[in-house]
């Protein structure tokens, strides 16, 4: 998996996790993560590009 593919997968996961959804307990829209809208929760990507394994290394 290339670093770009990893970033796309992380972005899609975060987009799915952080979107407005109806909260029946609060009787209004809230973020799916549980925060009030607008959700300003920042999530760090676990592996930076500098620490990503090289694609040329044979396994």
Chimera marker file (.cmm) of the C-alpha trace (Angstrom):
<marker_set name="trace">
<marker id="1" x="0.000" y="0.000" z="0.000" r="1" g="1" b="0" radius="0.5"/>
<marker id="2" x="1.451" y="3.336" z="-0.984" r="1" g="1" b="0" radius="0.5"/>
<marker id="3" x="1.398" y="6.349" z="1.305" r="1" g="1" b="0" radius="0.5"/>
<marker id="4" x="-1.136" y="8.102" z="-0.952" r="1" g="1" b="0" radius="0.5"/>
<marker id="5" x="-3.503" y="5.113" z="-0.764" r="1" g="1" b="0" radius="0.5"/>
<marker id="6" x="-3.120" y="5.130" z="3.023" r="1" g="1" b="0" radius="0.5"/>
<marker id="7" x="-3.991" y="8.842" z="3.187" r="1" g="1" b="0" radius="0.5"/>
<marker id="8" x="-7.098" y="8.295" z="1.069" r="1" g="1" b="0" radius="0.5"/>
<marker id="9" x="-8.210" y="5.419" z="3.319" r="1" g="1" b="0" radius="0.5"/>
<marker id="10" x="-7.682" y="7.544" z="6.452" r="1" g="1" b="0" radius="0.5"/>
<marker id="11" x="-9.527" y="10.510" z="4.907" r="1" g="1" b="0" radius="0.5"/>
<marker id="12" x="-12.518" y="8.352" z="3.967" r="1" g="1" b="0" radius="0.5"/>
<marker id="13" x="-12.630" y="6.844" z="7.459" r="1" g="1" b="0" radius="0.5"/>
<marker id="14" x="-12.531" y="10.274" z="9.121" r="1" g="1" b="0" radius="0.5"/>
<marker id="15" x="-15.175" y="11.617" z="6.721" r="1" g="1" b="0" radius="0.5"/>
<marker id="16" x="-17.439" y="8.679" z="7.554" r="1" g="1" b="0" radius="0.5"/>
<marker id="17" x="-16.867" y="9.092" z="11.297" r="1" g="1" b="0" radius="0.5"/>
<marker id="18" x="-17.358" y="12.876" z="11.344" r="1" g="1" b="0" radius="0.5"/>
<marker id="19" x="-20.575" y="13.828" z="9.630" r="1" g="1" b="0" radius="0.5"/>
<marker id="20" x="-23.861" y="15.209" z="10.876" r="1" g="1" b="0" radius="0.5"/>
<marker id="21" x="-26.430" y="12.683" z="12.060" r="1" g="1" b="0" radius="0.5"/>
<marker id="22" x="-29.740" y="13.043" z="13.838" r="1" g="1" b="0" radius="0.5"/>
<marker id="23" x="-29.454" y="12.509" z="17.592" r="1" g="1" b="0" radius="0.5"/>
<marker id="24" x="-32.712" y="11.291" z="19.091" r="1" g="1" b="0" radius="0.5"/>
<marker id="25" x="-31.462" y="11.847" z="22.643" r="1" g="1" b="0" radius="0.5"/>
<marker id="26" x="-30.495" y="15.485" z="21.948" r="1" g="1" b="0" radius="0.5"/>
<marker id="27" x="-33.341" y="16.011" z="19.450" r="1" g="1" b="0" radius="0.5"/>
<marker id="28" x="-31.052" y="17.793" z="16.984" r="1" g="1" b="0" radius="0.5"/>
<marker id="29" x="-28.218" y="17.134" z="14.597" r="1" g="1" b="0" radius="0.5"/>
<marker id="30" x="-24.827" y="16.270" z="16.099" r="1" g="1" b="0" radius="0.5"/>
<marker id="31" x="-21.584" y="14.831" z="14.781" r="1" g="1" b="0" radius="0.5"/>
<marker id="32" x="-21.422" y="11.035" z="14.633" r="1" g="1" b="0" radius="0.5"/>
<marker id="33" x="-18.397" y="11.131" z="16.976" r="1" g="1" b="0" radius="0.5"/>
<marker id="34" x="-20.635" y="12.640" z="19.671" r="1" g="1" b="0" radius="0.5"/>
<marker id="35" x="-19.445" y="16.258" z="19.548" r="1" g="1" b="0" radius="0.5"/>
<marker id="36" x="-21.667" y="19.247" z="18.923" r="1" g="1" b="0" radius="0.5"/>
<marker id="37" x="-21.664" y="20.750" z="15.458" r="1" g="1" b="0" radius="0.5"/>
<marker id="38" x="-19.499" y="22.123" z="14.024" r="1" g="1" b="0" radius="0.5"/>
<marker id="39" x="-17.184" y="19.280" z="15.037" r="1" g="1" b="0" radius="0.5"/>
<marker id="40" x="-13.681" y="20.646" z="15.458" r="1" g="1" b="0" radius="0.5"/>
<marker id="41" x="-12.165" y="17.403" z="16.697" r="1" g="1" b="0" radius="0.5"/>
<marker id="42" x="-8.695" y="17.004" z="15.244" r="1" g="1" b="0" radius="0.5"/>
<marker id="43" x="-7.405" y="13.525" z="14.523" r="1" g="1" b="0" radius="0.5"/>
<marker id="44" x="-3.773" y="12.920" z="13.800" r="1" g="1" b="0" radius="0.5"/>
<marker id="45" x="-2.747" y="10.475" z="11.114" r="1" g="1" b="0" radius="0.5"/>
<marker id="46" x="-0.805" y="7.741" z="12.941" r="1" g="1" b="0" radius="0.5"/>
<marker id="47" x="2.093" y="7.441" z="10.473" r="1" g="1" b="0" radius="0.5"/>
<marker id="48" x="3.711" y="10.433" z="8.818" r="1" g="1" b="0" radius="0.5"/>
<marker id="49" x="5.254" y="10.315" z="5.365" r="1" g="1" b="0" radius="0.5"/>
<marker id="50" x="8.766" y="10.432" z="6.866" r="1" g="1" b="0" radius="0.5"/>
<marker id="51" x="8.140" y="7.194" z="8.796" r="1" g="1" b="0" radius="0.5"/>
<marker id="52" x="6.413" y="5.316" z="5.964" r="1" g="1" b="0" radius="0.5"/>
<marker id="53" x="8.351" y="2.239" z="4.766" r="1" g="1" b="0" radius="0.5"/>
<marker id="54" x="10.056" y="2.660" z="1.409" r="1" g="1" b="0" radius="0.5"/>
<marker id="55" x="8.512" y="0.968" z="-1.609" r="1" g="1" b="0" radius="0.5"/>
<marker id="56" x="11.952" y="-0.189" z="-2.936" r="1" g="1" b="0" radius="0.5"/>
<marker id="57" x="12.784" y="-2.421" z="0.043" r="1" g="1" b="0" radius="0.5"/>
<marker id="58" x="12.453" y="-6.109" z="-0.944" r="1" g="1" b="0" radius="0.5"/>
<marker id="59" x="10.599" y="-8.310" z="1.498" r="1" g="1" b="0" radius="0.5"/>
<link id1="1" id2="2" r="1" g="1" b="0" radius="0.2"/>
<link id1="2" id2="3" r="1" g="1" b="0" radius="0.2"/>
<link id1="3" id2="4" r="1" g="1" b="0" radius="0.2"/>
<link id1="4" id2="5" r="1" g="1" b="0" radius="0.2"/>
<link id1="5" id2="6" r="1" g="1" b="0" radius="0.2"/>
<link id1="6" id2="7" r="1" g="1" b="0" radius="0.2"/>
<link id1="7" id2="8" r="1" g="1" b="0" radius="0.2"/>
<link id1="8" id2="9" r="1" g="1" b="0" radius="0.2"/>
<link id1="9" id2="10" r="1" g="1" b="0" radius="0.2"/>
<link id1="10" id2="11" r="1" g="1" b="0" radius="0.2"/>
<link id1="11" id2="12" r="1" g="1" b="0" radius="0.2"/>
<link id1="12" id2="13" r="1" g="1" b="0" radius="0.2"/>
<link id1="13" id2="14" r="1" g="1" b="0" radius="0.2"/>
<link id1="14" id2="15" r="1" g="1" b="0" radius="0.2"/>
<link id1="15" id2="16" r="1" g="1" b="0" radius="0.2"/>
<link id1="16" id2="17" r="1" g="1" b="0" radius="0.2"/>
<link id1="17" id2="18" r="1" g="1" b="0" radius="0.2"/>
<link id1="18" id2="19" r="1" g="1" b="0" radius="0.2"/>
<link id1="19" id2="20" r="1" g="1" b="0" radius="0.2"/>
<link id1="20" id2="21" r="1" g="1" b="0" radius="0.2"/>
<link id1="21" id2="22" r="1" g="1" b="0" radius="0.2"/>
<link id1="22" id2="23" r="1" g="1" b="0" radius="0.2"/>
<link id1="23" id2="24" r="1" g="1" b="0" radius="0.2"/>
<link id1="24" id2="25" r="1" g="1" b="0" radius="0.2"/>
<link id1="25" id2="26" r="1" g="1" b="0" radius="0.2"/>
<link id1="26" id2="27" r="1" g="1" b="0" radius="0.2"/>
<link id1="27" id2="28" r="1" g="1" b="0" radius="0.2"/>
<link id1="28" id2="29" r="1" g="1" b="0" radius="0.2"/>
<link id1="29" id2="30" r="1" g="1" b="0" radius="0.2"/>
<link id1="30" id2="31" r="1" g="1" b="0" radius="0.2"/>
<link id1="31" id2="32" r="1" g="1" b="0" radius="0.2"/>
<link id1="32" id2="33" r="1" g="1" b="0" radius="0.2"/>
<link id1="33" id2="34" r="1" g="1" b="0" radius="0.2"/>
<link id1="34" id2="35" r="1" g="1" b="0" radius="0.2"/>
<link id1="35" id2="36" r="1" g="1" b="0" radius="0.2"/>
<link id1="36" id2="37" r="1" g="1" b="0" radius="0.2"/>
<link id1="37" id2="38" r="1" g="1" b="0" radius="0.2"/>
<link id1="38" id2="39" r="1" g="1" b="0" radius="0.2"/>
<link id1="39" id2="40" r="1" g="1" b="0" radius="0.2"/>
<link id1="40" id2="41" r="1" g="1" b="0" radius="0.2"/>
<link id1="41" id2="42" r="1" g="1" b="0" radius="0.2"/>
<link id1="42" id2="43" r="1" g="1" b="0" radius="0.2"/>
<link id1="43" id2="44" r="1" g="1" b="0" radius="0.2"/>
<link id1="44" id2="45" r="1" g="1" b="0" radius="0.2"/>
<link id1="45" id2="46" r="1" g="1" b="0" radius="0.2"/>
<link id1="46" id2="47" r="1" g="1" b="0" radius="0.2"/>
<link id1="47" id2="48" r="1" g="1" b="0" radius="0.2"/>
<link id1="48" id2="49" r="1" g="1" b="0" radius="0.2"/>
<link id1="49" id2="50" r="1" g="1" b="0" radius="0.2"/>
<link id1="50" id2="51" r="1" g="1" b="0" radius="0.2"/>
<link id1="51" id2="52" r="1" g="1" b="0" radius="0.2"/>
<link id1="52" id2="53" r="1" g="1" b="0" radius="0.2"/>
<link id1="53" id2="54" r="1" g="1" b="0" radius="0.2"/>
<link id1="54" id2="55" r="1" g="1" b="0" radius="0.2"/>
<link id1="55" id2="56" r="1" g="1" b="0" radius="0.2"/>
<link id1="56" id2="57" r="1" g="1" b="0" radius="0.2"/>
<link id1="57" id2="58" r="1" g="1" b="0" radius="0.2"/>
<link id1="58" id2="59" r="1" g="1" b="0" radius="0.2"/>
</marker_set>
